[in-house]
Amino acid sequence: MKSKEPIRMPERRPCEFFLLRYVPDAVKGEFVNIGVVLYTADEGGFADVRFTRDWKRVRCLDPDADVDLLEGLEREIKDRLIEGGADKQWLLKRMGETFSNAVQLTEPKGLLAVSPQEELASLAQIYLERSRKGSKEVSGRQQIFATMRREFERQGVWPLMRRNLPVAEYGDRGDPLKIDCAYRPNGTVHMYHAVSLATDVSSAKVLAFTMPKLREGVSRQEGARADLTAIVESELDRDDDAVSFALATLSAGDIQVATVADLPRIGENIRREMRL
């Protein structure tokens, strides 16, 4: 029999991206993501920008928002990127001159991408698009789970993870809860679960109640530690009593909290730990 050829992983190019956020009131600090810029680290490489196509959230946050001016900003940034002149300092200066800092830039984040074009489209979907409503509305948890799965698939780690991990195998028989996904790169089982604090804060209590027995079960059966990260919405009103209670409950249960916006970083970390 012929030996199998080793699987060749596609080459990944180092990239950086940052978001543009519309912040009409600096005191309140409320914002809506309106754009994402991605560029490769190599000289003369890829650089492009993508803006939202749905301005409803901007108008909801600020009914007086000048959407035409914001749309024009995308065209201007794209032109500057083509010319090779849209560095961050230029953008910061442009934001201050035109929008009185109502448009702000996040700190750049690094990632590796096989296709920068596809990566930009994926980032735009994660950060800029909101779910479409059809005949049946998708729940908040389902939206978060779908984004988490999409990001982990993009990093190539999803097929290698344990999915729908039954809590009943480690704790009380009959417990219907299943943890979305997990992996064990060393002596710790790292688990991730989508939780919507905007629509179901009681799920935080369920996880906090379940986690002690789950840890004991993983230790007993696998001889490993266990940690859990709850993936929640990026844009939450943390001053809301229910949301604040849910976050405090998760913290008391020693459950880490990350947002949908953190998923690219988390996926990249998992990929590194899996040595892909």
KOLDRENFI-279094 format. One record per residue (C-alpha): residue number from 0; residue in one letter; y negated, z negated, x negated. Coordinates in pm, whole numbers, plus 32768, in hexadecimal, padded with zeros to 4 digits. Example, Ala and Ser with C-alpha at 12.3 -4.5 7.8 and 13.67 -1.06 7.14 Angstrom:
2
<site num="0" residu="A" y="81C2" z="7CF4" x="7B32"/>
<site num="1" residu="S" y="806A" z="7D36" x="7AA9"/>
end
This chain:
276
<site num="0" residu="M" y="8000" z="8000" x="8000"/>
<site num="1" residu="K" y="7EA3" z="804D" x="7F8E"/>
<site num="2" residu="S" y="7DC4" z="7F25" x="7F50"/>
<site num="3" residu="K" y="7CA3" z="7F0A" x="803D"/>
<site num="4" residu="E" y="7B4C" z="7F67" x="7FBF"/>
<site num="5" residu="P" y="7A66" z="7E39" x="7FA9"/>
<site num="6" residu="I" y="796D" z="7E21" x="80C2"/>
<site num="7" residu="R" y="7819" z="7E89" x="8046"/>
<site num="8" residu="M" y="76F8" z="7DCA" x="80DD"/>
<site num="9" residu="P" y="75C9" z="7EA5" x="8123"/>
<site num="10" residu="E" y="74AA" z="7E74" x="8033"/>
<site num="11" residu="R" y="739B" z="7D8F" x="80BA"/>
<site num="12" residu="R" y="7230" z="7DB9" x="805A"/>
<site num="13" residu="P" y="714E" z="7C89" x="802D"/>
<site num="14" residu="C" y="703F" z="7C84" x="8138"/>
<site num="15" residu="E" y="6F30" z="7BA1" x="81BA"/>
<site num="16" residu="F" y="6E9D" z="7B8A" x="8315"/>
<site num="17" residu="F" y="6D8E" z="7AC7" x="83C7"/>
<site num="18" residu="L" y="6D18" z="7AAA" x="852D"/>
<site num="19" residu="L" y="6BC4" z="7AE0" x="85CA"/>
<site num="20" residu="R" y="6B74" z="79DE" x="86D5"/>
<site num="21" residu="Y" y="6A65" z="79E1" x="87DC"/>
<site num="22" residu="V" y="69C1" z="7887" x="87E3"/>
<site num="23" residu="P" y="6895" z="7891" x="88CF"/>
<site num="24" residu="D" y="684D" z="771A" x="88BD"/>
<site num="25" residu="A" y="686C" z="767E" x="8764"/>
<site num="26" residu="V" y="6855" z="751E" x="87F6"/>
<site num="27" residu="K" y="697C" z="7549" x="88E3"/>
<site num="28" residu="G" y="6A3C" z="7611" x="87E3"/>
<site num="29" residu="E" y="6B00" z="76D2" x="88EC"/>
<site num="30" residu="F" y="6B6B" z="782A" x="8877"/>
<site num="31" residu="V" y="6C2B" z="7965" x="88CD"/>
<site num="32" residu="N" y="6CD6" z="7A3C" x="87C7"/>
<site num="33" residu="I" y="6C42" z="7B99" x="87DE"/>
<site num="34" residu="G" y="6CB4" z="7C4A" x="86A2"/>
<site num="35" residu="V" y="6D9F" z="7C49" x="8578"/>
<site num="36" residu="V" y="6D69" z="7CEB" x="8424"/>
<site num="37" residu="L" y="6E91" z="7D2F" x="833D"/>
<site num="38" residu="Y" y="6E8B" z="7DBC" x="81DF"/>
<site num="39" residu="T" y="6F80" z="7DE2" x="80C0"/>
<site num="40" residu="A" y="6F44" z="7D34" x="7F77"/>
<site num="41" residu="D" y="6F79" z="7E6E" x="7EA7"/>
<site num="42" residu="E" y="6E46" z="7F37" x="7E4B"/>
<site num="43" residu="G" y="6E09" z="8066" x="7F26"/>
<site num="44" residu="G" y="6F0E" z="7FF0" x="8021"/>
<site num="45" residu="F" y="6F10" z="7FC0" x="8198"/>
<site num="46" residu="A" y="6DEE" z="7F20" x="8255"/>
<site num="47" residu="D" y="6DAD" z="7F2D" x="83CB"/>
<site num="48" residu="V" y="6D27" z="7E67" x="84F2"/>
<site num="49" residu="R" y="6D9E" z="7E3D" x="8657"/>
<site num="50" residu="F" y="6CCE" z="7DAB" x="8773"/>
<site num="51" residu="T" y="6D39" z="7D31" x="88C8"/>
<site num="52" residu="R" y="6D3C" z="7E2C" x="89E4"/>
<site num="53" residu="D" y="6D21" z="7D20" x="8AEF"/>
<site num="54" residu="W" y="6BD1" z="7C71" x="8AF6"/>
<site num="55" residu="K" y="6C18" z="7B95" x="8C24"/>
<site num="56" residu="R" y="6C48" z="7A5A" x="8B54"/>
<site num="57" residu="V" y="6B01" z="7A9C" x="8A9D"/>
<site num="58" residu="R" y="6A46" z="7ACA" x="8BE6"/>
<site num="59" residu="C" y="6AEC" z="7992" x="8C70"/>
<site num="60" residu="L" y="6A74" z="78CA" x="8B45"/>
<site num="61" residu="D" y="691C" z="796C" x="8B44"/>
<site num="62" residu="P" y="68B2" z="7A39" x="8C76"/>
<site num="63" residu="D" y="6784" z="7AB9" x="8BB1"/>
<site num="64" residu="A" y="6852" z="7B3D" x="8A8C"/>
<site num="65" residu="D" y="67DE" z="7C92" x="8A0F"/>
<site num="66" residu="V" y="6931" z="7D40" x="8A12"/>
<site num="67" residu="D" y="689B" z="7E91" x="89B1"/>
<site num="68" residu="L" y="680E" z="7DF5" x="8876"/>
<site num="69" residu="L" y="695C" z="7D50" x="8827"/>
<site num="70" residu="E" y="6A15" z="7E99" x="8857"/>
<site num="71" residu="G" y="691C" z="7F42" x="8774"/>
<site num="72" residu="L" y="696C" z="7E40" x="8669"/>
<site num="73" residu="E" y="6AD4" z="7EBC" x="865A"/>
<site num="74" residu="R" y="6A5F" z="801F" x="8618"/>
<site num="75" residu="E" y="696C" z="7FA8" x="850E"/>
<site num="76" residu="I" y="6A75" z="7ED7" x="845C"/>
<site num="77" residu="K" y="6B6D" z="7FF8" x="8469"/>
<site num="78" residu="D" y="6A6D" z="80E4" x="83CE"/>
<site num="79" residu="R" y="6A1F" z="7FEA" x="82BB"/>
<site num="80" residu="L" y="6B92" z="7FB8" x="8275"/>
<site num="81" residu="I" y="6BBF" z="812F" x="824D"/>
<site num="82" residu="E" y="6A9E" z="812F" x="8156"/>
<site num="83" residu="G" y="6B35" z="8001" x="80A4"/>
<site num="84" residu="G" y="6A04" z="7F25" x="80E2"/>
<site num="85" residu="A" y="6A6D" z="7E2B" x="81ED"/>
<site num="86" residu="D" y="6AAF" z="7CFC" x="8112"/>
<site num="87" residu="K" y="6A99" z="7BA2" x="81A6"/>
<site num="88" residu="Q" y="693D" z="7B5B" x="8120"/>
<site num="89" residu="W" y="68BA" z="7C93" x="81CC"/>
<site num="90" residu="L" y="695F" z="7C29" x="8310"/>
<site num="91" residu="L" y="68D0" z="7AC9" x="82FE"/>
<site num="92" residu="K" y="6774" z="7B57" x="82C3"/>
<site num="93" residu="R" y="67A2" z="7C4C" x="83E2"/>
<site num="94" residu="M" y="6817" z="7B39" x="84D0"/>
<site num="95" residu="G" y="66E6" z="7A67" x="8483"/>
<site num="96" residu="E" y="65ED" z="7B83" x="84A6"/>
<site num="97" residu="T" y="6672" z="7C19" x="85E8"/>
<site num="98" residu="F" y="671F" z="7B02" x="86A5"/>
<site num="99" residu="S" y="6674" z="79C6" x="8624"/>
<site num="100" residu="N" y="67CB" z="7950" x="85B1"/>
<site num="101" residu="A" y="685C" z="796F" x="8710"/>
<site num="102" residu="V" y="696C" z="7A41" x="8669"/>
<site num="103" residu="Q" y="6A20" z="797C" x="855D"/>
<site num="104" residu="L" y="6B31" z="79CD" x="8462"/>
<site num="105" residu="T" y="6C65" z="78FB" x="8421"/>
<site num="106" residu="E" y="6CE3" z="78B7" x="82C4"/>
<site num="107" residu="P" y="6DC3" z="79D1" x="8245"/>
<site num="108" residu="K" y="6F3B" z="79A0" x="8255"/>
<site num="109" residu="G" y="7037" z="7A4F" x="8179"/>
<site num="110" residu="L" y="7179" z="7AF7" x="81E3"/>
<site num="111" residu="L" y="7271" z="7C01" x="8175"/>
<site num="112" residu="A" y="729A" z="7D3C" x="8245"/>
<site num="113" residu="V" y="737F" z="7E68" x="8239"/>
<site num="114" residu="S" y="7285" z="7F33" x="8304"/>
<site num="115" residu="P" y="711A" z="7EBB" x="830A"/>
<site num="116" residu="Q" y="70D8" z="7F98" x="8439"/>
<site num="117" residu="E" y="71F0" z="7EF6" x="8502"/>
<site num="118" residu="E" y="7189" z="7DA0" x="8481"/>
<site num="119" residu="L" y="7027" z="7DD1" x="8502"/>
<site num="120" residu="A" y="70AD" z="7E39" x="8657"/>
<site num="121" residu="S" y="718D" z="7D04" x="865E"/>
<site num="122" residu="L" y="7070" z="7C1C" x="85FD"/>
<site num="123" residu="A" y="6F93" z="7CB5" x="870A"/>
<site num="124" residu="Q" y="70A3" z="7C78" x="880A"/>
<site num="125" residu="I" y="70CD" z="7B0E" x="879E"/>
<site num="126" residu="Y" y="6F5E" z="7AAF" x="8780"/>
<site num="127" residu="L" y="6E9E" z="7B9A" x="8867"/>
<site num="128" residu="E" y="6F74" z="7BFD" x="898D"/>
<site num="129" residu="R" y="6FC5" z="7B25" x="8AB2"/>
<site num="130" residu="S" y="70F5" z="7B4E" x="8B8D"/>
<site num="131" residu="R" y="70E7" z="7C47" x="8CA7"/>
<site num="132" residu="K" y="712B" z="7BC9" x="8E05"/>
<site num="133" residu="G" y="7227" z="7C8D" x="8ECF"/>
<site num="134" residu="S" y="72E0" z="7C41" x="900C"/>
<site num="135" residu="K" y="735E" z="7B04" x="8F66"/>
<site num="136" residu="E" y="7283" z="7A3E" x="8E7D"/>
<site num="137" residu="V" y="731C" z="79E5" x="8D2E"/>
<site num="138" residu="S" y="7311" z="7870" x="8CEB"/>
<site num="139" residu="G" y="7245" z="77DE" x="8BD1"/>
<site num="140" residu="R" y="737E" z="7772" x="8B18"/>
<site num="141" residu="Q" y="7417" z="78CC" x="8B37"/>
<site num="142" residu="Q" y="72DE" z="7966" x="8AA5"/>
<site num="143" residu="I" y="72E7" z="787B" x="897B"/>
<site num="144" residu="F" y="745B" z="78B1" x="8949"/>
<site num="145" residu="A" y="7433" z="7A2C" x="8955"/>
<site num="146" residu="T" y="7320" z="7A1E" x="884E"/>
<site num="147" residu="M" y="73EE" z="7935" x="8773"/>
<site num="148" residu="R" y="751F" z="7A16" x="878A"/>
<site num="149" residu="R" y="744F" z="7B4D" x="8742"/>
<site num="150" residu="E" y="73B4" z="7AAE" x="860E"/>
<site num="151" residu="F" y="7502" z="7A30" x="8588"/>
<site num="152" residu="E" y="759F" z="7B86" x="85C6"/>
<site num="153" residu="R" y="7480" z="7C26" x="8508"/>
<site num="154" residu="Q" y="74C9" z="7B43" x="83E1"/>
<site num="155" residu="G" y="763B" z="7B9A" x="83F5"/>
<site num="156" residu="V" y="76AC" z="7A31" x="842A"/>
<site num="157" residu="W" y="76FD" z="7A2F" x="859E"/>
<site num="158" residu="P" y="785E" z="7AC5" x="8580"/>
<site num="159" residu="L" y="78B5" z="79BD" x="847A"/>
<site num="160" residu="M" y="7844" z="7891" x="8548"/>
<site num="161" residu="R" y="7914" z="77BB" x="8630"/>
<site num="162" residu="R" y="7892" z="77FB" x="878F"/>
<site num="163" residu="N" y="78A8" z="773D" x="88D7"/>
<site num="164" residu="L" y="7925" z="7609" x="8823"/>
<site num="165" residu="P" y="79CA" z="752A" x="892F"/>
<site num="166" residu="V" y="794B" z="73C6" x="891B"/>
<site num="167" residu="A" y="7A88" z="7358" x="89D2"/>
<site num="168" residu="E" y="7B51" z="73A2" x="8898"/>
<site num="169" residu="Y" y="7A97" z="7290" x="87E0"/>
<site num="170" residu="G" y="7A2D" z="719C" x="88ED"/>
<site num="171" residu="D" y="7A80" z="7152" x="8A56"/>
<site num="172" residu="R" y="7B80" z="7238" x="8AF3"/>
<site num="173" residu="G" y="7AE6" z="72F1" x="8C15"/>
<site num="174" residu="D" y="798A" z="7303" x="8B79"/>
<site num="175" residu="P" y="7915" z="7461" x="8BDF"/>
<site num="176" residu="L" y="7809" z="7483" x="8AD4"/>
<site num="177" residu="K" y="783A" z="7592" x="89CE"/>
<site num="178" residu="I" y="7758" z="75A7" x="889D"/>
<site num="179" residu="D" y="76D4" z="7708" x="8870"/>
<site num="180" residu="C" y="7731" z="773F" x="8704"/>
<site num="181" residu="A" y="778D" z="768D" x="85C2"/>
<site num="182" residu="Y" y="77F4" z="76CA" x="845B"/>
<site num="183" residu="R" y="7874" z="75F5" x="833C"/>
<site num="184" residu="P" y="7801" z="7663" x="81E3"/>
<site num="185" residu="N" y="7861" z="751C" x="813A"/>
<site num="186" residu="G" y="78A5" z="73BC" x="81B5"/>
<site num="187" residu="T" y="77C6" z="73D7" x="82E6"/>
<site num="188" residu="V" y="77F6" z="7491" x="842D"/>
<site num="189" residu="H" y="769F" z="751D" x="8487"/>
<site num="190" residu="M" y="767A" z="755B" x="85FE"/>
<site num="191" residu="Y" y="756D" z="7613" x="86C4"/>
<site num="192" residu="H" y="752F" z="7603" x="8839"/>
<site num="193" residu="A" y="7426" z="76A8" x="8913"/>
<site num="194" residu="V" y="7360" z="75B0" x="89E4"/>
<site num="195" residu="S" y="7245" z="7606" x="8AD3"/>
<site num="196" residu="L" y="714E" z="74E7" x="8AE3"/>
<site num="197" residu="A" y="706D" z="75BA" x="8BC0"/>
<site num="198" residu="T" y="716D" z="75CF" x="8CD8"/>
<site num="199" residu="D" y="7276" z="74C3" x="8C9D"/>
<site num="200" residu="V" y="7208" z="738D" x="8BDE"/>
<site num="201" residu="S" y="733C" z="72D0" x="8C5A"/>
<site num="202" residu="S" y="7412" z="73A0" x="8B6A"/>
<site num="203" residu="A" y="7379" z="72D5" x="8A50"/>
<site num="204" residu="K" y="7411" z="7199" x="8AE4"/>
<site num="205" residu="V" y="7565" z="7243" x="8AFD"/>
<site num="206" residu="L" y="7560" z="72A3" x="898D"/>
<site num="207" residu="A" y="74E4" z="714F" x="891B"/>
<site num="208" residu="F" y="75F6" z="70A3" x="89E8"/>
<site num="209" residu="T" y="7703" z="718E" x="8963"/>
<site num="210" residu="M" y="76A8" z="7196" x="87F3"/>
<site num="211" residu="P" y="7735" z="7043" x="877D"/>
<site num="212" residu="K" y="7895" z="708E" x="87FE"/>
<site num="213" residu="L" y="787E" z="71F1" x="877F"/>
<site num="214" residu="R" y="782D" z="7173" x="8622"/>
<site num="215" residu="E" y="794B" z="707A" x="862F"/>
<site num="216" residu="G" y="7A3A" z="718A" x="86A1"/>
<site num="217" residu="V" y="79D5" z="727E" x="858F"/>
<site num="218" residu="S" y="79FA" z="716B" x="848B"/>
<site num="219" residu="R" y="7B4F" z="7104" x="850E"/>
<site num="220" residu="Q" y="7BE2" z="7260" x="853A"/>
<site num="221" residu="E" y="7B3D" z="7326" x="8423"/>
<site num="222" residu="G" y="7AD8" z="721B" x="832B"/>
<site num="223" residu="A" y="7976" z="72A3" x="8334"/>
<site num="224" residu="R" y="781C" z="723D" x="839A"/>
<site num="225" residu="A" y="7771" z="72E8" x="84BF"/>
<site num="226" residu="D" y="7607" z="7336" x="850E"/>
<site num="227" residu="L" y="756C" z="73E6" x="8635"/>
<site num="228" residu="T" y="742B" z="74AF" x="8653"/>
<site num="229" residu="A" y="739A" z="74ED" x="87AD"/>
<site num="230" residu="I" y="72E4" z="763C" x="87C2"/>
<site num="231" residu="V" y="71C1" z="761F" x="88B7"/>
<site num="232" residu="E" y="709B" z="76F5" x="8928"/>
<site num="233" residu="S" y="6F89" z="7741" x="882B"/>
<site num="234" residu="E" y="6E6C" z="770B" x="891F"/>
<site num="235" residu="L" y="6E96" z="75B3" x="89BC"/>
<site num="236" residu="D" y="6D93" z="74C4" x="8A42"/>
<site num="237" residu="R" y="6DED" z="739D" x="8968"/>
<site num="238" residu="D" y="6CF1" z="72C7" x="8A23"/>
<site num="239" residu="D" y="6DBD" z="72F2" x="8B60"/>
<site num="240" residu="D" y="6E6E" z="71AA" x="8BB1"/>
<site num="241" residu="A" y="6FBE" z="724F" x="8BFC"/>
<site num="242" residu="V" y="6FBB" z="7321" x="8ABE"/>
<site num="243" residu="S" y="6F4D" z="71F6" x="89F0"/>
<site num="244" residu="F" y="7066" z="7125" x="8A85"/>
<site num="245" residu="A" y="7168" z="7234" x="8A3A"/>
<site num="246" residu="L" y="70F7" z="7256" x="88D0"/>
<site num="247" residu="A" y="7100" z="70DE" x="88A1"/>
<site num="248" residu="T" y="725D" z="70D2" x="893A"/>
<site num="249" residu="L" y="72DD" z="71DC" x="884C"/>
<site num="250" residu="S" y="7242" z="7129" x="8725"/>
<site num="251" residu="A" y="72DF" z="6FDE" x="878E"/>
<site num="252" residu="G" y="7430" z="708F" x="8797"/>
<site num="253" residu="D" y="73F9" z="710A" x="8632"/>
<site num="254" residu="I" y="73EF" z="7270" x="86AF"/>
<site num="255" residu="Q" y="730D" z="735D" x="85F2"/>
<site num="256" residu="V" y="721E" z="743D" x="86B3"/>
<site num="257" residu="A" y="71B8" z="759E" x="8652"/>
<site num="258" residu="T" y="7106" z="76AA" x="8718"/>
<site num="259" residu="V" y="7150" z="7816" x="875D"/>
<site num="260" residu="A" y="7045" z="7869" x="865B"/>
<site num="261" residu="D" y="7118" z="77B8" x="8553"/>
<site num="262" residu="L" y="724D" z="7890" x="8591"/>
<site num="263" residu="P" y="720A" z="7998" x="8481"/>
<site num="264" residu="R" y="71F1" z="7881" x="837D"/>
<site num="265" residu="I" y="7326" z="77D0" x="8406"/>
<site num="266" residu="G" y="73EF" z="7912" x="840C"/>
<site num="267" residu="E" y="738D" z="795D" x="82A7"/>
<site num="268" residu="N" y="73F7" z="77FF" x="8238"/>
<site num="269" residu="I" y="7548" z="7824" x="82E4"/>
<site num="270" residu="R" y="757A" z="7977" x="823F"/>
<site num="271" residu="R" y="7536" z="78E1" x="80E9"/>
<site num="272" residu="E" y="7623" z="77BE" x="8127"/>
<site num="273" residu="M" y="7730" z="78B3" x="8191"/>
<site num="274" residu="R" y="76ED" z="7974" x="804F"/>
<site num="275" residu="L" y="76BF" z="7AC0" x="8105"/>
end
